[in-house]
Amino acid sequence: MAGILFPDVEAPDLHVMSFNIRRRFDRITWPPADRWPMRKQRLRTFLGARRPHLLGSQEAMPDQASWVQVSLGSPYGRIGLGRGKNREGEGTPLFYDRDRIEVEDWEQVMLSDTPDVPGSTGWGNTIPRVAVVARLRDRATDARFTFVNTHFDAFSRRARRRSATWLHDLVARRELPLVFTADVNAHIRSAELAGMFADGLLVDTWSYAPARRTAEWGTFNNYAAPRVGARRIDALLVTPDVGVRAVGIDPRPTGTQWPSDHLPVEAVLRIHPSGGPR
C-alpha cells in the first residue's frame, strides 16, 4: 500500500470519509500525542492531501471544525452545530465540496425522545448526542441523496441499541438513497447495533465493496500501532441502491504520529440520479 488510498476520485464517483477527529481537551496532557497543538498540523496535512467530497466528522469543537474546513480548502462548506442547549460545544459537522455537492436542506436532531430540543438526552445517554441529517445533490450527476452523520453514545449499550433503531426508522421513512457516517462506539457487527441492518435497509460498505484497499484495521487505535481484527467502531453505511466501488482504512501515521485517536474509514461510492442500478 503506497500513497493516498483514493487519489483524484472523479464523477460519477464520490469520495466519502467518516473521521472522529478527537475532541480538544485543554487540561489533559497525556498522552502527548493527544494534545491538540501537537496534532492539528498533522490533521491539516492529512485532510489537505485527501480532500474527500464528503466528510462526516465527530467530536469537533467549533474551533476544530473551522480548522478542518480551512484544511480542506476554500471550496468546502460546513453544516452542523454543537450538541449543547444553545447548540454550542462539540458537534458532528458535515463538510462538503461545494464544487461537487449542493445542500438542498438539512436539520440537526438530538438522539433522544425530544429530538428537536437542543441539548436533550435520553435512551440511557447522559451526554447529549446529536445528528446532522442533510438532503444533498451531486452537481455532476444530479443525483439526490440523504446524508446522516452522528456519534453514538460511548457508555450506554441501551443508548446505542436505541440509536441503531432510530437510524433504521429514519432510513425507512426516506425515499432517497442514503449514506451514513458515524462513530458508533461498538463493533459494526455487534448484536447491540443489529437494528441498523434490520430488513436489509442498510448495508456495511466494508462487506459490500468489491475492492478493499486495506486490511480491516480496528479504527480506535488511540495513537498506538493499529491492529487487524480489533473493533471497527467507525461506520460508513449505505442503502443498497448506492454503488460501493471500494473501501479502505488507512493505518499509517501522518509523519511520526496520527492526527487523531481514531482511523478514518473511506469509501468510493456511486449514486445514480434515480437510485437505479450500480
PyRosetta script that sets phi, psi and omega in degrees:
from pyrosetta import init, pose_from_sequence

init()
pose = pose_from_sequence("MAGILFPDVEAPDLHVMSFNIRRRFDRITWPPADRWPMRKQRLRTFLGARRPHLLGSQEAMPDQASWVQVSLGSPYGRIGLGRGKNREGEGTPLFYDRDRIEVEDWEQVMLSDTPDVPGSTGWGNTIPRVAVVARLRDRATDARFTFVNTHFDAFSRRARRRSATWLHDLVARRELPLVFTADVNAHIRSAELAGMFADGLLVDTWSYAPARRTAEWGTFNNYAAPRVGARRIDALLVTPDVGVRAVGIDPRPTGTQWPSDHLPVEAVLRIHPSGGPR")
pose.set_psi(1, 119.1)
pose.set_omega(1, -178.7)
pose.set_phi(2, -134.8)
pose.set_psi(2, 147.0)
pose.set_omega(2, 176.5)
pose.set_phi(3, 73.2)
pose.set_psi(3, -167.1)
pose.set_omega(3, -179.2)
pose.set_phi(4, -76.6)
pose.set_psi(4, 141.2)
pose.set_omega(4, -175.8)
pose.set_phi(5, -62.1)
pose.set_psi(5, -42.5)
pose.set_omega(5, -173.8)
pose.set_phi(6, -132.2)
pose.set_psi(6, 74.5)
pose.set_omega(6, 179.6)
pose.set_phi(7, -78.4)
pose.set_psi(7, 142.2)
pose.set_omega(7, 168.4)
pose.set_phi(8, 55.1)
pose.set_psi(8, 50.8)
pose.set_omega(8, 175.6)
pose.set_phi(9, -73.7)
pose.set_psi(9, 126.0)
pose.set_omega(9, -175.5)
pose.set_phi(10, -120.8)
pose.set_psi(10, 160.7)
pose.set_omega(10, 178.9)
pose.set_phi(11, -57.1)
pose.set_psi(11, 143.3)
pose.set_omega(11, 10.2)
pose.set_phi(12, -85.9)
pose.set_psi(12, 5.4)
pose.set_omega(12, -178.3)
pose.set_phi(13, -81.0)
pose.set_psi(13, 154.0)
pose.set_omega(13, 177.4)
pose.set_phi(14, -124.0)
pose.set_psi(14, 135.6)
pose.set_omega(14, 176.1)
pose.set_phi(15, -97.1)
pose.set_psi(15, 118.8)
pose.set_omega(15, -175.3)
pose.set_phi(16, -122.5)
pose.set_psi(16, 142.2)
pose.set_omega(16, -179.7)
pose.set_phi(17, -136.3)
pose.set_psi(17, 140.3)
pose.set_omega(17, 168.8)
pose.set_phi(18, -113.4)
pose.set_psi(18, 127.1)
pose.set_omega(18, -172.7)
pose.set_phi(19, -149.4)
pose.set_psi(19, 115.1)
pose.set_omega(19, 169.8)
pose.set_phi(20, -81.6)
pose.set_psi(20, 110.7)
pose.set_omega(20, -172.4)
pose.set_phi(21, -85.7)
pose.set_psi(21, -2.4)
pose.set_omega(21, 178.0)
pose.set_phi(22, 73.0)
pose.set_psi(22, 113.8)
pose.set_omega(22, -179.6)
pose.set_phi(23, -57.6)
pose.set_psi(23, 144.5)
pose.set_omega(23, 175.2)
pose.set_phi(24, -75.5)
pose.set_psi(24, 123.5)
pose.set_omega(24, 174.3)
pose.set_phi(25, -117.8)
pose.set_psi(25, 106.6)
pose.set_omega(25, -172.5)
pose.set_phi(26, -69.3)
pose.set_psi(26, -29.6)
pose.set_omega(26, -173.6)
pose.set_phi(27, -96.5)
pose.set_psi(27, -3.8)
pose.set_omega(27, 178.3)
pose.set_phi(28, -94.7)
pose.set_psi(28, 123.0)
pose.set_omega(28, -175.5)
pose.set_phi(29, -112.3)
pose.set_psi(29, 2.2)
pose.set_omega(29, -179.0)
pose.set_phi(30, -133.7)
pose.set_psi(30, 135.1)
pose.set_omega(30, -1.3)
pose.set_phi(31, -76.0)
pose.set_psi(31, 157.3)
pose.set_omega(31, -179.2)
pose.set_phi(32, -56.1)
pose.set_psi(32, -31.7)
pose.set_omega(32, -178.8)
pose.set_phi(33, -62.7)
pose.set_psi(33, -20.2)
pose.set_omega(33, -177.0)
pose.set_phi(34, -83.1)
pose.set_psi(34, -13.1)
pose.set_omega(34, -176.3)
pose.set_phi(35, -65.9)
pose.set_psi(35, 126.3)
pose.set_omega(35, -176.5)
pose.set_phi(36, -56.6)
pose.set_psi(36, -45.6)
pose.set_omega(36, 178.1)
pose.set_phi(37, -59.8)
pose.set_psi(37, -24.0)
pose.set_omega(37, -179.2)
pose.set_phi(38, -81.6)
pose.set_psi(38, -25.5)
pose.set_omega(38, -171.9)
pose.set_phi(39, -116.3)
pose.set_psi(39, -7.5)
pose.set_omega(39, -175.7)
pose.set_phi(40, -63.5)
pose.set_psi(40, -35.9)
pose.set_omega(40, 179.1)
pose.set_phi(41, -71.0)
pose.set_psi(41, -33.8)
pose.set_omega(41, 175.4)
pose.set_phi(42, -62.6)
pose.set_psi(42, -40.5)
pose.set_omega(42, 178.3)
pose.set_phi(43, -63.5)
pose.set_psi(43, -41.6)
pose.set_omega(43, 178.5)
pose.set_phi(44, -62.6)
pose.set_psi(44, -43.4)
pose.set_omega(44, 179.5)
pose.set_phi(45, -63.0)
pose.set_psi(45, -44.5)
pose.set_omega(45, -178.4)
pose.set_phi(46, -62.3)
pose.set_psi(46, -51.2)
pose.set_omega(46, -176.3)
pose.set_phi(47, -70.3)
pose.set_psi(47, -38.6)
pose.set_omega(47, 180.0)
pose.set_phi(48, -62.7)
pose.set_psi(48, -28.8)
pose.set_omega(48, 179.2)
pose.set_phi(49, -80.7)
pose.set_psi(49, -28.0)
pose.set_omega(49, -173.3)
pose.set_phi(50, -99.4)
pose.set_psi(50, -44.0)
pose.set_omega(50, 173.7)
pose.set_phi(51, 46.0)
pose.set_psi(51, 62.5)
pose.set_omega(51, 176.5)
pose.set_phi(52, -63.2)
pose.set_psi(52, 153.5)
pose.set_omega(52, 176.4)
pose.set_phi(53, -64.9)
pose.set_psi(53, -33.1)
pose.set_omega(53, -179.3)
pose.set_phi(54, -137.3)
pose.set_psi(54, 130.3)
pose.set_omega(54, 178.6)
pose.set_phi(55, -127.7)
pose.set_psi(55, 113.8)
pose.set_omega(55, 171.4)
pose.set_phi(56, -92.8)
pose.set_psi(56, 113.5)
pose.set_omega(56, -176.1)
pose.set_phi(57, -108.8)
pose.set_psi(57, 156.9)
pose.set_omega(57, 176.5)
pose.set_phi(58, -130.9)
pose.set_psi(58, 155.8)
pose.set_omega(58, 177.2)
pose.set_phi(59, 65.1)
pose.set_psi(59, 30.7)
pose.set_omega(59, -177.2)
pose.set_phi(60, -92.1)
pose.set_psi(60, 116.7)
pose.set_omega(60, 168.2)
pose.set_phi(61, -74.8)
pose.set_psi(61, 159.4)
pose.set_omega(61, -174.9)
pose.set_phi(62, -53.5)
pose.set_psi(62, -43.3)
pose.set_omega(62, -179.7)
pose.set_phi(63, -69.1)
pose.set_psi(63, -32.2)
pose.set_omega(63, 177.3)
pose.set_phi(64, -69.9)
pose.set_psi(64, -39.3)
pose.set_omega(64, 177.0)
pose.set_phi(65, -60.6)
pose.set_psi(65, -41.3)
pose.set_omega(65, 177.0)
pose.set_phi(66, -63.4)
pose.set_psi(66, -39.8)
pose.set_omega(66, 178.8)
pose.set_phi(67, -63.1)
pose.set_psi(67, -42.5)
pose.set_omega(67, 178.7)
pose.set_phi(68, -62.7)
pose.set_psi(68, -44.9)
pose.set_omega(68, -177.9)
pose.set_phi(69, -61.8)
pose.set_psi(69, -44.2)
pose.set_omega(69, 178.0)
pose.set_phi(70, -66.1)
pose.set_psi(70, -37.4)
pose.set_omega(70, 179.8)
pose.set_phi(71, -63.0)
pose.set_psi(71, -36.1)
pose.set_omega(71, 179.8)
pose.set_phi(72, -71.7)
pose.set_psi(72, -34.3)
pose.set_omega(72, 176.9)
pose.set_phi(73, 120.6)
pose.set_psi(73, 168.9)
pose.set_omega(73, -171.7)
pose.set_phi(74, -61.7)
pose.set_psi(74, -29.7)
pose.set_omega(74, -179.4)
pose.set_phi(75, -71.9)
pose.set_psi(75, -6.0)
pose.set_omega(75, -169.7)
pose.set_phi(76, -90.8)
pose.set_psi(76, 135.1)
pose.set_omega(76, 172.9)
pose.set_phi(77, -105.2)
pose.set_psi(77, 173.8)
pose.set_omega(77, -177.7)
pose.set_phi(78, -145.9)
pose.set_psi(78, 138.8)
pose.set_omega(78, 171.6)
pose.set_phi(79, -131.9)
pose.set_psi(79, 147.5)
pose.set_omega(79, -178.8)
pose.set_phi(80, 119.4)
pose.set_psi(80, 138.2)
pose.set_omega(80, -178.9)
pose.set_phi(81, -122.6)
pose.set_psi(81, -172.1)
pose.set_omega(81, -178.1)
pose.set_phi(82, -76.7)
pose.set_psi(82, 169.1)
pose.set_omega(82, -175.9)
pose.set_phi(83, -94.4)
pose.set_psi(83, -0.1)
pose.set_omega(83, -177.5)
pose.set_phi(84, -77.5)
pose.set_psi(84, 176.5)
pose.set_omega(84, -176.7)
pose.set_phi(85, -61.3)
pose.set_psi(85, -30.7)
pose.set_omega(85, 177.2)
pose.set_phi(86, -104.8)
pose.set_psi(86, 21.7)
pose.set_omega(86, -178.7)
pose.set_phi(87, 58.8)
pose.set_psi(87, 37.1)
pose.set_omega(87, 177.5)
pose.set_phi(88, -105.4)
pose.set_psi(88, 171.6)
pose.set_omega(88, 173.2)
pose.set_phi(89, 82.2)
pose.set_psi(89, -157.0)
pose.set_omega(89, -175.1)
pose.set_phi(90, -61.2)
pose.set_psi(90, 141.8)
pose.set_omega(90, 179.2)
pose.set_phi(91, -144.4)
pose.set_psi(91, -175.0)
pose.set_omega(91, 178.3)
pose.set_phi(92, -126.2)
pose.set_psi(92, 64.1)
pose.set_omega(92, -175.4)
pose.set_phi(93, -69.0)
pose.set_psi(93, 151.2)
pose.set_omega(93, 175.4)
pose.set_phi(94, -106.9)
pose.set_psi(94, 128.8)
pose.set_omega(94, 177.8)
pose.set_phi(95, -108.6)
pose.set_psi(95, 140.2)
pose.set_omega(95, -174.9)
pose.set_phi(96, -143.2)
pose.set_psi(96, 145.6)
pose.set_omega(96, 177.4)
pose.set_phi(97, -77.9)
pose.set_psi(97, 108.8)
pose.set_omega(97, -176.6)
pose.set_phi(98, -62.4)
pose.set_psi(98, -26.9)
pose.set_omega(98, 178.7)
pose.set_phi(99, -68.4)
pose.set_psi(99, -22.1)
pose.set_omega(99, -176.2)
pose.set_phi(100, -112.7)
pose.set_psi(100, -32.4)
pose.set_omega(100, -170.7)
pose.set_phi(101, -120.7)
pose.set_psi(101, 134.5)
pose.set_omega(101, 172.0)
pose.set_phi(102, -110.9)
pose.set_psi(102, 132.3)
pose.set_omega(102, 175.2)
pose.set_phi(103, -90.4)
pose.set_psi(103, 114.1)
pose.set_omega(103, 179.8)
pose.set_phi(104, -87.3)
pose.set_psi(104, -32.5)
pose.set_omega(104, -179.2)
pose.set_phi(105, -167.3)
pose.set_psi(105, 151.4)
pose.set_omega(105, 174.9)
pose.set_phi(106, -157.9)
pose.set_psi(106, 158.5)
pose.set_omega(106, 175.7)
pose.set_phi(107, -144.8)
pose.set_psi(107, 160.5)
pose.set_omega(107, 175.5)
pose.set_phi(108, -121.4)
pose.set_psi(108, 129.3)
pose.set_omega(108, -177.0)
pose.set_phi(109, -128.9)
pose.set_psi(109, 155.2)
pose.set_omega(109, 175.4)
pose.set_phi(110, -92.7)
pose.set_psi(110, 146.8)
pose.set_omega(110, 174.3)
pose.set_phi(111, -84.5)
pose.set_psi(111, 81.9)
pose.set_omega(111, -177.3)
pose.set_phi(112, -161.2)
pose.set_psi(112, 176.2)
pose.set_omega(112, 176.8)
pose.set_phi(113, -73.8)
pose.set_psi(113, -9.5)
pose.set_omega(113, 176.0)
pose.set_phi(114, -123.9)
pose.set_psi(114, 72.2)
pose.set_omega(114, -171.8)
pose.set_phi(115, -63.3)
pose.set_psi(115, -22.9)
pose.set_omega(115, -177.8)
pose.set_phi(116, -90.2)
pose.set_psi(116, 0.8)
pose.set_omega(116, -179.7)
pose.set_phi(117, -99.6)
pose.set_psi(117, 106.5)
pose.set_omega(117, -178.5)
pose.set_phi(118, -56.3)
pose.set_psi(118, 137.4)
pose.set_omega(118, 178.1)
pose.set_phi(119, 81.2)
pose.set_psi(119, 1.3)
pose.set_omega(119, -176.7)
pose.set_phi(120, -75.3)
pose.set_psi(120, 152.0)
pose.set_omega(120, 179.7)
pose.set_phi(121, -126.6)
pose.set_psi(121, 176.2)
pose.set_omega(121, 179.5)
pose.set_phi(122, 156.8)
pose.set_psi(122, -176.7)
pose.set_omega(122, 176.3)
pose.set_phi(123, 66.8)
pose.set_psi(123, 7.9)
pose.set_omega(123, -177.8)
pose.set_phi(124, 106.8)
pose.set_psi(124, -10.0)
pose.set_omega(124, 178.5)
pose.set_phi(125, -93.1)
pose.set_psi(125, 128.6)
pose.set_omega(125, 178.2)
pose.set_phi(126, -92.4)
pose.set_psi(126, -15.1)
pose.set_omega(126, 175.1)
pose.set_phi(127, -99.3)
pose.set_psi(127, 133.2)
pose.set_omega(127, 178.4)
pose.set_phi(128, -59.1)
pose.set_psi(128, 138.4)
pose.set_omega(128, 176.7)
pose.set_phi(129, -123.6)
pose.set_psi(129, 134.1)
pose.set_omega(129, -170.4)
pose.set_phi(130, -125.4)
pose.set_psi(130, 152.3)
pose.set_omega(130, 177.1)
pose.set_phi(131, -133.6)
pose.set_psi(131, 143.0)
pose.set_omega(131, 172.0)
pose.set_phi(132, -104.1)
pose.set_psi(132, 127.5)
pose.set_omega(132, -179.9)
pose.set_phi(133, -122.9)
pose.set_psi(133, 118.4)
pose.set_omega(133, -172.8)
pose.set_phi(134, -127.7)
pose.set_psi(134, 145.3)
pose.set_omega(134, 170.0)
pose.set_phi(135, -102.2)
pose.set_psi(135, 120.6)
pose.set_omega(135, -173.1)
pose.set_phi(136, -120.4)
pose.set_psi(136, 157.4)
pose.set_omega(136, 173.2)
pose.set_phi(137, -128.7)
pose.set_psi(137, 132.1)
pose.set_omega(137, 175.1)
pose.set_phi(138, -81.7)
pose.set_psi(138, 112.6)
pose.set_omega(138, -177.0)
pose.set_phi(139, -62.6)
pose.set_psi(139, -27.9)
pose.set_omega(139, -176.0)
pose.set_phi(140, -77.5)
pose.set_psi(140, -30.9)
pose.set_omega(140, -174.1)
pose.set_phi(141, -120.7)
pose.set_psi(141, -10.6)
pose.set_omega(141, -174.9)
pose.set_phi(142, 68.0)
pose.set_psi(142, 14.5)
pose.set_omega(142, 176.5)
pose.set_phi(143, -73.2)
pose.set_psi(143, 134.4)
pose.set_omega(143, 175.8)
pose.set_phi(144, -108.7)
pose.set_psi(144, 139.7)
pose.set_omega(144, -178.4)
pose.set_phi(145, -156.0)
pose.set_psi(145, 164.8)
pose.set_omega(145, 176.9)
pose.set_phi(146, -99.6)
pose.set_psi(146, 140.5)
pose.set_omega(146, 176.0)
pose.set_phi(147, -125.5)
pose.set_psi(147, 130.4)
pose.set_omega(147, -179.9)
pose.set_phi(148, -124.0)
pose.set_psi(148, 130.7)
pose.set_omega(148, 177.5)
pose.set_phi(149, -132.8)
pose.set_psi(149, 131.3)
pose.set_omega(149, -176.7)
pose.set_phi(150, -156.8)
pose.set_psi(150, -175.0)
pose.set_omega(150, -178.2)
pose.set_phi(151, -145.7)
pose.set_psi(151, 107.0)
pose.set_omega(151, -179.9)
pose.set_phi(152, -70.7)
pose.set_psi(152, 159.9)
pose.set_omega(152, -175.5)
pose.set_phi(153, -65.5)
pose.set_psi(153, 143.1)
pose.set_omega(153, -177.6)
pose.set_phi(154, -87.3)
pose.set_psi(154, -16.2)
pose.set_omega(154, -167.9)
pose.set_phi(155, -114.2)
pose.set_psi(155, -21.0)
pose.set_omega(155, -172.9)
pose.set_phi(156, -118.3)
pose.set_psi(156, 116.4)
pose.set_omega(156, 174.7)
pose.set_phi(157, -62.7)
pose.set_psi(157, -38.3)
pose.set_omega(157, 179.7)
pose.set_phi(158, -61.1)
pose.set_psi(158, -41.2)
pose.set_omega(158, 178.3)
pose.set_phi(159, -64.3)
pose.set_psi(159, -39.3)
pose.set_omega(159, 179.2)
pose.set_phi(160, -67.9)
pose.set_psi(160, -40.4)
pose.set_omega(160, 176.9)
pose.set_phi(161, -61.6)
pose.set_psi(161, -43.7)
pose.set_omega(161, -179.1)
pose.set_phi(162, -67.6)
pose.set_psi(162, -36.1)
pose.set_omega(162, 177.8)
pose.set_phi(163, -66.3)
pose.set_psi(163, -37.7)
pose.set_omega(163, 176.9)
pose.set_phi(164, -63.5)
pose.set_psi(164, -40.6)
pose.set_omega(164, 177.3)
pose.set_phi(165, -66.3)
pose.set_psi(165, -40.8)
pose.set_omega(165, 176.1)
pose.set_phi(166, -55.9)
pose.set_psi(166, -45.5)
pose.set_omega(166, -179.6)
pose.set_phi(167, -63.0)
pose.set_psi(167, -45.5)
pose.set_omega(167, 178.1)
pose.set_phi(168, -56.0)
pose.set_psi(168, -45.9)
pose.set_omega(168, -177.4)
pose.set_phi(169, -67.7)
pose.set_psi(169, -35.6)
pose.set_omega(169, 176.9)
pose.set_phi(170, -64.3)
pose.set_psi(170, -45.1)
pose.set_omega(170, 179.2)
pose.set_phi(171, -61.7)
pose.set_psi(171, -40.0)
pose.set_omega(171, -178.5)
pose.set_phi(172, -62.5)
pose.set_psi(172, -27.5)
pose.set_omega(172, -178.3)
pose.set_phi(173, -86.3)
pose.set_psi(173, -12.1)
pose.set_omega(173, -173.5)
pose.set_phi(174, -96.3)
pose.set_psi(174, 140.1)
pose.set_omega(174, 177.2)
pose.set_phi(175, -94.2)
pose.set_psi(175, -21.4)
pose.set_omega(175, -176.8)
pose.set_phi(176, -83.6)
pose.set_psi(176, 159.0)
pose.set_omega(176, 167.5)
pose.set_phi(177, -56.1)
pose.set_psi(177, 152.2)
pose.set_omega(177, -174.7)
pose.set_phi(178, -136.5)
pose.set_psi(178, 141.6)
pose.set_omega(178, 174.7)
pose.set_phi(179, -121.5)
pose.set_psi(179, 135.4)
pose.set_omega(179, -176.7)
pose.set_phi(180, -126.8)
pose.set_psi(180, 127.8)
pose.set_omega(180, 173.3)
pose.set_phi(181, -124.6)
pose.set_psi(181, 144.4)
pose.set_omega(181, -178.7)
pose.set_phi(182, -173.8)
pose.set_psi(182, 156.4)
pose.set_omega(182, 158.2)
pose.set_phi(183, -92.5)
pose.set_psi(183, 110.5)
pose.set_omega(183, -175.1)
pose.set_phi(184, -97.2)
pose.set_psi(184, -2.7)
pose.set_omega(184, 171.9)
pose.set_phi(185, 57.7)
pose.set_psi(185, 26.3)
pose.set_omega(185, 171.4)
pose.set_phi(186, -159.3)
pose.set_psi(186, 157.6)
pose.set_omega(186, 178.8)
pose.set_phi(187, -59.0)
pose.set_psi(187, 137.6)
pose.set_omega(187, -177.6)
pose.set_phi(188, -52.2)
pose.set_psi(188, -35.6)
pose.set_omega(188, -175.6)
pose.set_phi(189, -93.6)
pose.set_psi(189, 13.8)
pose.set_omega(189, -179.0)
pose.set_phi(190, -74.0)
pose.set_psi(190, 155.2)
pose.set_omega(190, -179.0)
pose.set_phi(191, -62.9)
pose.set_psi(191, -33.5)
pose.set_omega(191, -176.4)
pose.set_phi(192, -68.4)
pose.set_psi(192, -18.0)
pose.set_omega(192, 178.9)
pose.set_phi(193, -104.0)
pose.set_psi(193, 6.4)
pose.set_omega(193, -175.6)
pose.set_phi(194, -59.6)
pose.set_psi(194, -27.9)
pose.set_omega(194, -179.7)
pose.set_phi(195, -60.5)
pose.set_psi(195, -25.0)
pose.set_omega(195, 178.5)
pose.set_phi(196, -63.1)
pose.set_psi(196, -30.9)
pose.set_omega(196, -173.1)
pose.set_phi(197, -102.9)
pose.set_psi(197, 5.3)
pose.set_omega(197, -179.8)
pose.set_phi(198, -59.3)
pose.set_psi(198, 141.4)
pose.set_omega(198, 176.6)
pose.set_phi(199, 66.6)
pose.set_psi(199, 9.4)
pose.set_omega(199, 178.0)
pose.set_phi(200, 67.8)
pose.set_psi(200, 22.7)
pose.set_omega(200, -177.4)
pose.set_phi(201, -75.8)
pose.set_psi(201, -24.9)
pose.set_omega(201, 178.3)
pose.set_phi(202, -130.2)
pose.set_psi(202, 150.7)
pose.set_omega(202, 175.2)
pose.set_phi(203, -130.7)
pose.set_psi(203, 152.9)
pose.set_omega(203, 177.8)
pose.set_phi(204, -83.8)
pose.set_psi(204, 121.4)
pose.set_omega(204, -177.6)
pose.set_phi(205, -58.9)
pose.set_psi(205, -30.5)
pose.set_omega(205, -179.3)
pose.set_phi(206, -63.2)
pose.set_psi(206, -40.1)
pose.set_omega(206, -179.5)
pose.set_phi(207, -79.8)
pose.set_psi(207, -25.0)
pose.set_omega(207, -171.4)
pose.set_phi(208, -90.5)
pose.set_psi(208, -21.2)
pose.set_omega(208, -171.1)
pose.set_phi(209, -74.9)
pose.set_psi(209, 140.1)
pose.set_omega(209, 174.7)
pose.set_phi(210, -76.4)
pose.set_psi(210, -16.5)
pose.set_omega(210, -179.0)
pose.set_phi(211, -135.2)
pose.set_psi(211, 129.8)
pose.set_omega(211, 174.1)
pose.set_phi(212, -116.0)
pose.set_psi(212, 120.8)
pose.set_omega(212, -175.2)
pose.set_phi(213, -80.9)
pose.set_psi(213, -13.5)
pose.set_omega(213, -178.1)
pose.set_phi(214, -141.9)
pose.set_psi(214, 174.1)
pose.set_omega(214, 168.6)
pose.set_phi(215, -70.2)
pose.set_psi(215, 169.7)
pose.set_omega(215, 178.4)
pose.set_phi(216, -87.0)
pose.set_psi(216, 83.5)
pose.set_omega(216, -179.6)
pose.set_phi(217, -75.4)
pose.set_psi(217, 146.2)
pose.set_omega(217, 167.8)
pose.set_phi(218, -64.8)
pose.set_psi(218, 137.3)
pose.set_omega(218, -170.7)
pose.set_phi(219, -92.5)
pose.set_psi(219, -8.5)
pose.set_omega(219, 173.4)
pose.set_phi(220, -108.2)
pose.set_psi(220, 93.9)
pose.set_omega(220, -177.2)
pose.set_phi(221, -99.1)
pose.set_psi(221, -14.3)
pose.set_omega(221, 175.3)
pose.set_phi(222, 53.9)
pose.set_psi(222, 45.3)
pose.set_omega(222, 175.5)
pose.set_phi(223, 66.4)
pose.set_psi(223, 18.9)
pose.set_omega(223, 176.2)
pose.set_phi(224, -115.3)
pose.set_psi(224, 171.2)
pose.set_omega(224, -179.7)
pose.set_phi(225, -57.6)
pose.set_psi(225, 124.0)
pose.set_omega(225, 179.7)
pose.set_phi(226, -62.3)
pose.set_psi(226, 155.6)
pose.set_omega(226, -178.2)
pose.set_phi(227, -126.3)
pose.set_psi(227, 134.3)
pose.set_omega(227, 172.1)
pose.set_phi(228, -71.6)
pose.set_psi(228, 135.9)
pose.set_omega(228, 179.2)
pose.set_phi(229, 90.9)
pose.set_psi(229, -10.2)
pose.set_omega(229, 173.9)
pose.set_phi(230, -71.3)
pose.set_psi(230, 169.6)
pose.set_omega(230, -174.1)
pose.set_phi(231, -62.7)
pose.set_psi(231, 130.7)
pose.set_omega(231, 172.3)
pose.set_phi(232, -96.6)
pose.set_psi(232, 95.8)
pose.set_omega(232, -171.7)
pose.set_phi(233, -102.0)
pose.set_psi(233, 2.6)
pose.set_omega(233, 177.6)
pose.set_phi(234, -108.7)
pose.set_psi(234, 126.4)
pose.set_omega(234, -167.4)
pose.set_phi(235, -108.6)
pose.set_psi(235, 144.0)
pose.set_omega(235, 167.5)
pose.set_phi(236, -138.2)
pose.set_psi(236, 99.3)
pose.set_omega(236, -174.7)
pose.set_phi(237, -113.4)
pose.set_psi(237, 159.2)
pose.set_omega(237, 178.3)
pose.set_phi(238, -145.7)
pose.set_psi(238, 161.7)
pose.set_omega(238, 168.5)
pose.set_phi(239, -75.9)
pose.set_psi(239, 156.1)
pose.set_omega(239, -173.5)
pose.set_phi(240, -63.7)
pose.set_psi(240, -15.3)
pose.set_omega(240, 178.9)
pose.set_phi(241, -83.6)
pose.set_psi(241, 2.0)
pose.set_omega(241, 175.0)
pose.set_phi(242, -96.0)
pose.set_psi(242, 128.1)
pose.set_omega(242, 178.2)
pose.set_phi(243, -79.3)
pose.set_psi(243, 129.3)
pose.set_omega(243, 177.5)
pose.set_phi(244, -106.3)
pose.set_psi(244, 115.6)
pose.set_omega(244, -176.0)
pose.set_phi(245, -89.4)
pose.set_psi(245, -41.1)
pose.set_omega(245, -177.5)
pose.set_phi(246, -165.3)
pose.set_psi(246, 156.8)
pose.set_omega(246, 177.7)
pose.set_phi(247, -137.4)
pose.set_psi(247, 164.9)
pose.set_omega(247, 176.4)
pose.set_phi(248, -171.6)
pose.set_psi(248, 155.9)
pose.set_omega(248, 175.3)
pose.set_phi(249, -130.3)
pose.set_psi(249, 107.6)
pose.set_omega(249, -175.8)
pose.set_phi(250, -80.5)
pose.set_psi(250, 114.6)
pose.set_omega(250, -175.7)
pose.set_phi(251, -90.0)
pose.set_psi(251, -0.9)
pose.set_omega(251, -170.5)
pose.set_phi(252, -82.3)
pose.set_psi(252, 143.8)
pose.set_omega(252, 173.8)
pose.set_phi(253, -70.4)
pose.set_psi(253, 163.2)
pose.set_omega(253, 172.6)
pose.set_phi(254, -100.2)
pose.set_psi(254, 103.7)
pose.set_omega(254, -170.2)
pose.set_phi(255, 76.7)
pose.set_psi(255, -122.8)
pose.set_omega(255, -176.4)
pose.set_phi(256, -98.3)
pose.set_psi(256, -6.7)
pose.set_omega(256, -178.2)
pose.set_phi(257, -148.2)
pose.set_psi(257, 175.8)
pose.set_omega(257, 179.9)
pose.set_phi(258, -94.6)
pose.set_psi(258, 150.3)
pose.set_omega(258, 179.2)
pose.set_phi(259, -76.8)
pose.set_psi(259, -11.6)
pose.set_omega(259, -179.0)
pose.set_phi(260, -151.8)
pose.set_psi(260, 167.3)
pose.set_omega(260, 174.4)
pose.set_phi(261, -81.5)
pose.set_psi(261, -2.6)
pose.set_omega(261, 174.3)
pose.set_phi(262, -112.9)
pose.set_psi(262, 156.1)
pose.set_omega(262, 168.8)
pose.set_phi(263, -98.4)
pose.set_psi(263, 142.0)
pose.set_omega(263, 178.3)
pose.set_phi(264, -78.2)
pose.set_psi(264, 149.4)
pose.set_omega(264, 172.7)
pose.set_phi(265, -104.9)
pose.set_psi(265, 132.2)
pose.set_omega(265, -177.3)
pose.set_phi(266, -125.7)
pose.set_psi(266, 150.1)
pose.set_omega(266, 175.9)
pose.set_phi(267, -149.3)
pose.set_psi(267, 150.9)
pose.set_omega(267, 170.5)
pose.set_phi(268, -105.9)
pose.set_psi(268, 120.0)
pose.set_omega(268, -174.5)
pose.set_phi(269, -117.1)
pose.set_psi(269, 159.1)
pose.set_omega(269, 174.4)
pose.set_phi(270, -134.8)
pose.set_psi(270, 119.8)
pose.set_omega(270, -178.2)
pose.set_phi(271, -118.2)
pose.set_psi(271, 119.0)
pose.set_omega(271, -180.0)
pose.set_phi(272, -83.2)
pose.set_psi(272, 151.8)
pose.set_omega(272, -177.0)
pose.set_phi(273, -54.6)
pose.set_psi(273, -33.7)
pose.set_omega(273, -179.5)
pose.set_phi(274, -98.1)
pose.set_psi(274, 3.9)
pose.set_omega(274, -172.6)
pose.set_phi(275, 69.5)
pose.set_psi(275, 26.1)
pose.set_omega(275, -172.4)
pose.set_phi(276, -82.4)
pose.set_psi(276, -155.1)
pose.set_omega(276, -172.3)
pose.set_phi(277, -65.5)
pose.set_psi(277, 150.9)
pose.set_omega(277, 179.5)
pose.set_phi(278, -77.8)
pose.dump_pdb("model.pdb")
